Amino acid sequence: MFQARWQRWLERRIPPASRVRLDNRRVFILPSRVGLAFGGALILMLLAAINYQNSLAYGLTFLLGSVFIVTILHTYRNLAGLGLQAAGGAPVFLGEQACLRVRLQSEAREHRSVALGWPPQPLQWFDVAAQGACDCELSLPTRRRGWLRPGRLRVESCFPLGLLRAWSWVDLELKVLVYPKPIPGDLPLSSGHSDEEEEGQAARGRGVDDFQGLRDFQPGDSRRRLHWKAFSKGQGLLVKDFAALTGRDLCLDFEALGGDVEQRLSLLCHWVLELSRGERPFALRLPDAQLPADIGDAHRDACLRRLALYGLVE
């Protein structure tokens, strides 16, 4: 119940956003363990000064107490004004470390020893120069496929003396896509063409068999097919175009496999990578979706995304 109320209060005070600037409403500050011990020592010194009526003891106690008070301001100022912006993250496979990027920005003064992370994972420390920026890469283990949403990011600092800890919890709406873990196995095939097509039909599509000519480069085309000779002659960036019989296209079929859902998805993921690496055209058939036969990085990424989100809410 306490955790639920705390989260609702945070949602109102620090609403989720891809870009956040820390201010007095978003920064909390309390004494650290060292600060509590320091405060206890000051109380003992004050009692000793009162007992012995020692002016030097009074002076040292009040001097250290004033240092503690001034440290409150400096610790708070080290976080106040710091900007945080989500910078995304590249998809990973299940079992790998997910890398999420956060950009720290300073509008005026520098920010020293700023720690970022998701407890209980260890925090990572960064410095941000005055009117500068710092790109941070934070790692998290992956335990299931689909969208990894780590939740609120902890930002803290004990600079300059470590007597106080200023912190905040910000939700930058960070997420990264986790693909199934590739597992080798038999090729799960089904017919890549409909039964109505006549045997020996010569319908053609994109493939790797017959050279058809050159065409303009498009995003997602494989770099192995770039025609560098034409580029060196100033003819622009061209790509070698091949074709294949559509009846020879492979179709990776979910229903053709045995085992549980995760094993099937892992095997399909393995063959999506293998066929894409060999530039073989293939289709993907799932119970809730079907992708037509194609090749290229864009087709590979679309298939991996379908496998990662199968049975899940996008």
QUIGI-V105469 format. One record per run of one state. SS is the DSSP state (h for helix, s for strand, l for the rest). FROM is the first residue (numbers start at 0). TO is the last residue. If there is no record, write none. Layout:
<<SS/FROM/TO> <SS/FROM/TO>>
//
This chain:
<<l/0/0> <h/1/12> <l/13/17> <s/18/20> <l/21/26> <s/27/30> <l/31/31> <h/32/51> <l/52/53> <h/54/78> <l/79/80> <s/81/85> <l/86/90> <s/91/92> <l/93/95> <s/96/105> <l/106/109> <s/110/116> <l/117/122> <s/123/127> <l/128/131> <s/132/140> <l/141/144> <s/145/147> <l/148/151> <s/152/156> <l/157/162> <s/163/169> <l/170/174> <s/175/178> <l/179/187> <s/188/189> <l/190/202> <s/203/215> <l/216/221> <h/222/224> <s/225/225> <l/226/226> <h/227/231> <l/232/236> <s/237/244> <h/245/247> <l/248/248> <s/249/252> <h/253/255> <l/256/259> <h/260/276> <l/277/280> <s/281/285> <l/286/287> <s/288/293> <l/294/295> <h/296/307> <l/308/313>>
//
